[in-house]
Amino acid sequence: MQKIAQTIAAEIGAKAEQVAAAVALLDGGATVPFIARYRKEATGGLDDTQLRTLEVRLTYLRELEERRAAILASIDEQGKLTDELRAQIEVADSKARLEDLYLPYKPKRRTRAQIAREAGLEPLAQGLLDDPARTPLEFAAEFVDADKGVADAAAALDGARAILIERWGEDAALIGELRAWLDDVGQIRSRVVEGKEAEGAKYRDYFDHVEPLKTIPSHRLLALFRARREGIVSLDLDPGGDAEAGHAQGAARVAAHAGIAARGRPADAWLLESARLAWKVKLHMHLMLDLFGQARERAEDEAIRVFGDNLKDLLLAAPAGPRAVLGLDPGLRTGVKAAVVDRTGKLVDTATLYPHAPQNRWDESIQQLRLLCARHAVELVAIGNGTASRETDKLAGELIRRHPELRLQKLVVSEAGASVYSASELAAREFPDLDVSLRGAVSIARRLQDPLAELVKIEPKSIGVGQYQHDVDQYRLARALDARVEDCVNAVGVYVNTASAPLLARVAGLSAAVAENIVRFRDEHGPFRTRRELLKVPRLGEKTFEQCAGFLRIADGDEPLDASAVHPEAYPVVERIVKHCGREVKQLIGDGGFLRGLKAEQFTDDKFGLPTVRDILRELEKPGRDPRPEFRTARFADGVEDLKDLTPGMVLEGVVSNVAAFGAFVDIGVHQDGLVHVSALANRFVKDPREVVKAGDVVKVKVLEVDIPRKRIALTMRLDDGPEARPPRRDPARPRDERPRGDGRRDARPPRQDRPAAAAAGNALAEAFARARKGG
């Protein structure tokens, strides 16, 4: 465990003791939000980001140790575990390195090389390798044995070559060296599959595409893998820009490792060809799959991170708060579904309107909406951003214009995942008698009141703020997104007397079953008056209470501190503060000037140190504070409702709907999000788009270009840009050292050169391989 703690500590910038303490808490059943918030003394203040990384790496490193032990046991059982091999396995720092070392000892089906060894051909292979002065055909004649399946000298040489190819293909040191080299110089190349040009038109940028594997952006790599999976392109990994020269150098490296050289001896050409085949047939394919796998894993990590960041931004978007909301789920032929929820989110009324073609009952629909809004004192109108959104937005605008006395405010909200919620078991239980189509309108209305409380009801990956989320490992994606949801819910806190079971289930320490029990207990016995009453809930014991209590709030209860983030275990600290000040808790809460004058050092003890006491004082200053921003809305331009309404130079207001590694998508109200390329986000170099924007932000953009056939809109947030400032489009044929940078400047670095060792290992031998292939 000490070794694992030291490894993780180096990766997250902490001390091994901090990591060890966090691991002990995790192993004891503590959750990340609880540890980050209430165990700062134990971990030295590790935050939730560090703890999430620690949690993931802990799983990987423990699996690595388990695999290490299994490999050692397997090789030991075979009687082949030497001290040197054991030492190499003990220091292997990755699963790939472990598998390289294990490869020669891994049980496998009978191979050509094994059959050749059984036929007694290993001395032939070794003899030619040890003494290239031997003539291959003459030496091989000594091993001809029809009874063993060796019909002639040529068959004997084929068997000997199979032995050498397998030996080199399982040489851990050689594989490691070649992997590092190919990872450094490898170029991923895609070519369109013949006859798939029309079917794969959306991938035409990749029909003949070459890019360094080491630097290809995650979204582009995942696009290539998707195109290959759909049978549109084939992928290869070239060793450098000149594929033929690169393969020759790969073979030369194999030969150099084996001590083979072209010196005019009889066996040199045969040995060189054996090394070439080992590279071309076995090693290159093995390493290509390995490096593609590693690159894909890195790309998936990035895609999952981007999805998680966007999800966090959406969950922590500004809530409109306790206001009555009319939710409109737009539709044309099927009508517009309307649902009104009161200040608490309770559904109070529904209707279906037919303002659009073919019914065109416009005035009747406005009258229906007027009655709904007046009857229930509606303040906000939430319009889903799907089909007929702009037409429905115009309807709401006409309602506001005709009836200013209603004092309504309208805005378009993302309806991503609303249909998933509508058809879910949860929605069916909540609204058993409500038509599925109307449930979506309820979700749209509620997500305006409190995005976090509503979106937790939907499977995170169905919310649709990721890039290539369907192309990544779904288990890893689900784990990562669930962690983000948990962190967001616990950062905000949950009012236990009004929260739904899905929201409660995201509180640290609470399972779905216990959350249901809380709601059931609340319905049967009335609102909770204190946090301690939670212990009466079935299956909610002391350990669960410890994890969840600090994140659950009780407004207007018997204990003022229950409405804050102060954990019940720390109430004695507050009691000391109260005693010291001679004031009641209610008098202290919110008195920032007085609280800031207190010294935290006065109230520490053996259990609660400075970090916790400081957190308590901050919490008393602003109890139950919400970390989310203030609510504001975007106004879409009148008359701009379709792609054809856009012209370059227009300045519009919109809402950031998604952030990817290459830029931000912005909803400007035309049924198709526009893209602000990363280079057009600001008047400075931007490495990560989230430095500038996040999902839910209201921004001003200028239209640069509109491609109606491909439904693409190029936007810029640099409002002084002209149409000529279109985001750069990378020319796949452009040399790497001339590629455009995000800030518009050329990368002045010279083309990357191979390492000196690579050159020494390869150039002369590459020429020898060329001669060998010609029979020289």
N, C-alpha and C positions, 0 to 999 in steps of 0.2 A: 504494500500500500504506500510505503514511503516513496518508492520509485514513481508511482502514478501521481502522487501528490506533487512531487518535484516537477514532473513533466507538465502537468496542468498549470502549476504556479508560474512557470516560465512563459506559458502561452497566454495567460490572462493578466500578466503583470502583477502578481501577488506573491505572498510568501507561502512556503509549503505548509506552515502551521495553519494559515488561514484556510487553505484548501482542505487540509485534513479535518478541520473543525466543521466545515461545510459538508463534507462527505459524511461525517458522523451524524450530522443532523438529518441529511437526506436519507441515510440508511435507517434512521430512527423513525421515519415516516413524516418528517417535516416537509412542507411545500416551499417552493422557491419564493413566492410572495411573502410568506410568513418569515422565512429566514432573512430575506432582504430588509424587511421592515422592523422586525422585533428581535433579531438576534445579531445586531451589529457588533456588540461587544465580543461575541464568540468568533465571528468571522473577520473581525477587523474592518467592517464596513463594506464588504463585497456587495455590489449592487445587483439588481435583477439581471442585467445583461451579462455580467461576469458569471453569475450563478447559472444562467441558462447554458452558457458555453461550457461551464464546468460540468453540468449535468450530461450534456451530449458527449463530451470528451471522456467522461468517466465511463460511460457505457462502452465506447469504442475501445478504450484502453483495457478495460476488464475483459472484453471479448478477445483482445489481442493476447492477454496473459493466458486465458483459457486455451486459445489456439496454440500458443507456444508450448504449454504443458502437454497438450495432446500430440503435437509433433514430436517432442522429445520422447514421449512414451512410445510412439509408433516406431521411431528409428531405433530406440533402445531394444524393443522387442525383436527387431530384425537383426540385432547384434552388430549394428553398423555405426553406433554412436561413439565417435572419437571425442577426445578432449577438445580438439580444435573445432570440430563441428558444433559441439555443445556451446563453446564460447561464442561462435558466430550466431547461433540461434538465440543465445541469451541477450545479445546486444542488438538484435534486429529491432528497429523502431517503427516498423510498419507491417501491415498484413501482406503487402506485396513482397517485401524483402523476405518475410517468413516463408511465403509460398515458393519463392525462388530457391531457397535453401532446401525446402522439402521436396521439390520437384523430382530429383533423381530417386527418391525413396518412396514416392507415393505409389500405392498399389494401382496397377493399370492393366488393361487388356494386353494380350500378347501383341507386340509390335514387330515390324520387319526387323528391327535391330535385335530384338530378343531371339527371334527365329534364327538370325544370322549367328548370334553368339552360340546358340544351341548346336548349330552346324559347325562350330569350331573356327569361325572366321575372325574372331577378335585378334588373334596373333597377326593375321594378314593386315588388318587395319592399323594396328599398333606398329607393325614392322615397317610399313610404308611411311608412317608418320615419323618414326625414329630415324629411318635411313632412306631419304628420297633418292639416293643413288641407285636403288633397286628399280628394275624395270617392272612396272605393274603387272603386265600380262604374264611375264615369265614367273614372277613370284607367286601370282595368283594360281598358276597351274598346279602348284604344290598342294593346293587346298581343294581341288576338284574331288568330289565324292558323291556319286549318284545316289548312294544309300541315304545320304544326309540331305538330299535335295539340291546339291550343288552340281549342276550339270556340266558346266564348263568354266573357264577362267573369267569370262565376262560376268557370269552369275556370281562368282566369288567376289569380284570387285564391286558389284552392285550391293551385295550383302555387307562388305567391309565399309562401303560408303554410308550405308544406312546406320551402321554402328557409330561412325564418326559424327554424322549429322545429329543423331540422338544425343550423343555425348555433349556436343557443343550446345545443343538446344536446351540442355539441362544444367549447364555450367552457371552457377549463381553469380560468380564474379563477372563473367562475360555478359550475362543478361543485364546485370546492374549497370555495367559500363555502357552497353548499347542503348539501354532505356534512357539513361541520362543524356546521351548524345542525340538520340532521335527526338527526345522531348525538347531539346534545345534547338534543333534545326528543322524539325518536322513541319511540313506544310500540308494542311488538309486540302484535298482537291476533290471537287464535285463535278460530275459530268452528267448531262441529261441522258436518261435511258432512251434509246432510239424508239421513236413512235409515241413518246409521252409528252411531246412539246405542247400540244393543245390542252391535254388533260391537266398538265401541271403548270399552266400559264402563271398562276400566282407565285410560283417559285422561279420565274424566269431569270431573276437576278443571280440564281445559283446554277444555271445550266452549264456554265463553264467558269468555275470560281476557285481561286487559290488564295489561301491565307495562312499565316503562321498559326499552328495549333496552340502555341503557348500564349498568344495574345488575342485570339479571336474572342469577341464579346459573347457572353453567355446566351443572349437571345438569338444571335446568328448561328451559334453552334446547335442550339436546340431546334432551330428552323431547319438546318441541314439534316439533322437526325430524323426529323419528322418527314421531310421530303424523301429520305431514303426509305423510311418505313412504309410510306405510301407508294413506293416503287417508281418515283419520279426521277431520282438521281442515284448514281452510285458514288461511293466515297472511297478515297484511298488516302494513304499517308506517305507523301513523298519525302525522302531524306534530303531536304534542301530544294532550292529553286530549280536546279537541273536534275530531274528525276533519275536519268540514266547514270550521271556521274555520282549522284548520291547513293544509288544502289551499289555501284562499284566500290564506293568508299565503305559502305556497310560490310560488304563481303571482304574487303581488305582488312577491316578491323577484326573480323573473325579469324582471318588467316594470321594476322599479327599476334593475336592472342594465343593461337595454336603453335606459333613458331614456324609458320610456313613462309617461304620466300621463293621468288622466281630467280633461280640461279642456273638454269639450263640443265638441271639434273633430270633423269628419266621420269621420276614420279612427281615433279613439281607441278606440271599442268594438271595431272589427275587430282592432286591435293587442292590446288587452287579452285578447280571446278567443284570439288566437294565443299569447300568453304563457301563458294558462291551459292550453291544449292542450299546449304545450311541457312544462309542469310535469307535468300529469296523465298524458299519454300516453308521454312519453319520459323526462324527467328523474327523476320520482318512481320509475318502474319500475327505471330504471338504478341509481339510488342505493339503492333498497330491496334489490336483488340484491347490490349492492356491500357495503352495511352488514351485510346478513345474512351474507354471506361472511366479512367481518371478524369479526363477532360469533361466528360458528361457529368460526373459527380460534382466537379467544381461548378459547372454551369447550373446544375440543379440546386446546389447550395445557394448560388447567387439568385436564381429565380425564386426560391423559397424565401430568401431574405427580403427580396423586393416585395413579394406578395405579403409577407408578414408586416413589413413597414407600411404598405398601403392599407392593409387591414387595420392596423393600429390607428392610422390617421382617420380612417372612416369611423371606427368605433369611438374614438375620442373627439369626433366632430362636435361642434357646438350644439347643444340641445335647445330647442325652442322653449322647453319648459312646460309648466302646467297651463296650457291654453287649449281651448276647444278647437279641434282641427277637422276640416272637411278633406277627406282623401279622395282623389279622383284617379281611377285606373283607366287610362284612355283606351278607346277602341272605335272602330269605324262601323262595320256591319253589325257587330255584336253589341254595340252601344258602349257608353261610358258608365262604369260602375262607380257609384258614390257611397261613401261611408262616413258618418260623423262619429267622432270619439270625443268624450268630454274631457275636462281638465285632468282627470286621473287615468285617461286612456281607455275608459269603458265605452264599448260600442252602444250608441243610443239611437241610431237611425241609419237606414240604407235606402238606396234608390238606384234605378237603372235609367239612364237618359239616352236619347237618340238624336243628338244635335247634328250629326254629320250624315253625309250621303250613305246609303240611298234614302233614309227617312227624312233627313233635313228638318227635324223638329227643333229649330234653333230657339225661337222665342219661348216655346213651351219648356225647353230645358232650362233656360235662364230663370223662368218663373219657378220651376221646381227647386233650383239651387237657392233662389232668394228665400223661399219658404223654409228650407232646411237650415240655412244660416241664421235666419231671424229666430226660428223656433229654439235653436240650441246655442245661441250667442256665440257663433263661430267667429274666431279671430283670424285664423290662417287657413289658406287653401293649399294643399299639397298635391301636386300633379306629377304622376309618374312619367318617366322620360322615354317610354316605349312608343310603339306605333300610335299615331294620331296625337302625340304629345303636344306639338305646336298648335294643332287645330283646337285641342282642348284648352291649351293655355290662352288662346284667343277668346275662347268661350268664357273663361274665368275673368279675363280682362274686360270683356263686355259687361259681365255681371258687376264688376267693381265700378265701371264707368256709369252704368245706369242706376246703380244703387249705392251712392257714396255714404248713405246713412249707416250702412252695415260696417263701414270702416274695416274692410277686409284687406289682407295682404296675401298675395299669391307667390308661389315659387315652385320651381320644378325640382324634384328630388329623384335620386337614383332608385329605380325599382328592381335593381339586381337582386335576385333571390326571392322576390315576392311570390312568384309562381311556385317556387319550391316550397315555401312556407304554406301557401294556400292548400296544396295537396298533401301536406304532411299529417302524420298522426296527431301531432301536437295541436295543429289548427282544427282538426276534426274534433278533438276533445274539448277545445276551447269554444268552438262554434259549431256544435253538432247539427244545428238546424239551418245553418247559413250556407247559401250556395258558394261553391268553391271560387267562382269568379269574384264574388263580393269580398271574400277574405283577403284578397290581394289589396283591395282599396283600404281595408282596415290596417294592413301592414304598412302601406304607404303613409297613412295619416300618423300612425304611432311612431314611425322612424323619424318623423320630423320633431315630435315631442321629445323623444329620447332615443337617438340612434343606437346607443349601446344596449339599452334594455330590449329593443326590438330585434336587432341583428343577431343577438346571441341565440335566438330561436332558430336560426338558419345555419346549416352546415357551412363552416367558414369558406370552404373552397367553392361554394355555390354563389358567393357574393360577387365574384367576378372582378377583382381588382388586381389580378396577377398577370404574369406574362408566361405563356406556355405552361400553365398549371396542370394541364392534362398530360403533359409529356414528362413530368417528373415522378419520382417514386411517391406513390400516393400515401403510403404509410408514414414516410418521413414528412411529407407535406402536412398531413393531418396532425401529427405530433407537434410540429412547429407552429401551426396556426392555432391549435388548441392552447398552446403555451402563451401565444400572444393575446388571445382572448382572455385567458385567466389573468395575465398581468394587467390588462386594461380594466377589467371588472374590479380587481382588487385595488388598483390605483385610485379609482373613483369612489369605491365603497357602495354598499347596497342597503337600502332601507328595508329591513326584514318584514315590516308589516304591510308593505305594498308590492314587494317584488314577486315576479312570477317564478315558478319552479325552474324553468330553464336558466333564468338569471342567477338564482340562488345556487344552482348546480355548478356555476363557474366560480363560486367563492372558494378560497383556499380551504381544503380539507373536507368539503361537502361533496358527496356523491349525488347522482340523480335521485336515488332512492331516498336519501336523507332529506334532500330538497323537497321532494313530494311530501314527506312526512311533516316538514315544517309548515307547508301550506295547509295540509290537512289539519294539523293541530291548531293553526291560526284560525281556520274556518270554524272549528268546533268550539274553541275556548276564547275566541276574541283576540284582539291585538296583544302582542307581548308588551309587558310593562317594563321589564328589565332584561338585560342580556342573560343573566343567570337562569331565567325561566326557560331558556333554550335547552337546558339540561333535562327538562321534562319530556322533550321530543323523543319518541322511540328511535333507538340506534344512534343517538347523538350523545356520545360519552365525553369524558373529560379530555381525552386526547383530541377528538374532533373539535370540541369547544375551544381548546387552546389554539388550534390552527385557524378557526373561522371567526372567533369572537371580535377581534380587532377590526375586521372588515365589514361587520354587520352593524348597522346604525338603527337606533330606536329614537324617533323624534317624539318629543313631548312625553317621555317616559318618566319613571320615578327617579331615575339617576341621570343627572345632566350629562355626565361623561359618556353615557351610552350613545349619545348622538355624535360622538367624536371618534377619531381614529386611535385614541388612547386605549391600549389593551387593558382588560380588567385586571390582569396580573400586575399592572403598573399603577393601579389606583392608590396603593399605599404611598407612592411617590407624590401624587397630587395631594394626598392628605398631609404629607410633611410640608408641602408648599403652602397649603391652606393654613396650617398651624403656625408656620413662620410668619405669614403675612397678616394673620388675624382677620381674614376675610372669607366669606362663603364662596363655594365653587362658582355659583351663578354670578357672583360679583367679579370674579377673576376672568371668567370666560369673555373673550372679546376685548379686554382692556389691554390693547397692544402696548401702549406707552408704559404702563406699570410692569407688564410681563417682561418687556425688553430690558428693564432695569434690574431684573433678578439675575443672579449668577448661578449658572447650572451646577457649578462645583459644590455648592452648598447642600445639594439634595441627592448626591450620589451615595451609593452604598455598595456592598459586595456583589449584589445581583444586578443593579442598574447603574451603568456607567454614564459618562458624559454624552455619548451619542443618543442614548435613549432619553435622558433628561432634556437634552436640547430639542429632540423631536416632540416631547410632551409640551414644552413651553411654546413651541411654534404652533402646535395643534390647539392649545388653549387660546392662543391669540386669534386663530381663525378656525374654529372647530368645524369638522366635516367639510372643509373647503373642497371645491370641485376643481380639478386640474384642467378641465376643458375650457376652450376659449368662449368668448361672447358670441352669441348668435347673430349672424348677418346673412343677407341673401344677395343673389346676383339678379340683375335685370336684363333679360334678353331683348335684343333690339326689335322693335316693331317692324313688320314687313320682311324680316329675315327668317324664313321658315323652311327653306329647302336649299340644297346645294346650289341650285341655279340662281338663287338670290344673292350669292356671295360674289364679290369682286375683289381683286387684289387692292390693298390699300385700306380696306374697311377696318375700323377699330371697334371691337366688340367686347362686351363683358361676358364672362363664362365661368364655369365651375370646373376645377380640375377633377376629372373622373378617375384617373389612373396615372401612376408614375412608373415608368420603366427605366432600365439602365440607359436607354438612348434618348430619353426625353419624357415629356408629360403630355397626356391626352386631355383635351379640354372640350367640354360640352358647351357649344355656343348656340344650341337650340335648333339645329337643322337635321336632327336624327342621325347624324354621323359625327363622332368626335374628331376634332382636328388635332394634329400633332405639332407640338412645339419641340423641335429638335434641341438636344442638350446644348448645342452651340448657340441657340437663339433664346435661351432662358434669361440671360443677363449680359451686361456689358463687361464681362470678365470671364476668365476661364472657369468652367464649372465641371468638376470631376463627377460629382454625384448629384443628379437632379433634385434629390430631396434636400439638398443644401438651400434650394431656392423655393420649392413648392412642395405641397403634399396634397393627398386626396382630400377633396372638400374645400380647398382654398378658392376664394373668389378672385379672379384675375382679369386684367385687361390684356387683350391680344390684338395683333394686326394680322390680317389675311395676306399671305404671301403668294399662294398659288392654290388653285382648285382644279383637281383632276376628276371630272364628273364620271367618265367611264370606269375608273378604278375606285371611285368613291374615296378619294384622299384629299385632305385639306392640310396645307402647310401653313403654320402660324408662327408668329414671333412675339415674344414679350418685350423685345427691344423696339419700342414704338417709333423710334427714329429710323428703323430699317425701311428700305424701299423694296419693291418686288424683286429687284435684282439680287437681294440678299437671301436667296433661297438656301435652305440647309444643304450642306455638301452631300453629294451622292458619290459614294466610293466607286471608283473604276476598278473592277477586279483585276484588270491587266496592269494597273499602275504598280511600279516597283514599291516594295514596302518602305524604302527610305524616303519616298516622295508622298506618302499618304498624308491627307489633310488632318490637322489636329483640330480639337474642339474650339480653339481660339482663332482658327483661320490661318495660322502660320504653318509653314512647312516644317516638318521634323528634320532638323539639320544633321541628325546623327548619321554617320556613314553606315553602309550595309554591314550587317553583323558578319564577322569572320569566324571560321571554325577555330576551335582551340588549337594551340600549337601541337598538343599531343595528338589531336585528330589528324592534323596535316602530316605529322611524322609517321603516323601509323598507316596513312592511306595513299598518298599521291603516287609513289613509285609502284606500289602493289596494284593500284587501280589500273595502271597501264599494263601491268602483267596480266591482270584478269582479262583485259580487252584482247591481249594477244592469245591467251589461253582459249577464249571462246572462238577464236579464228583457227585454233589448232596449232598455234605457234609454240 
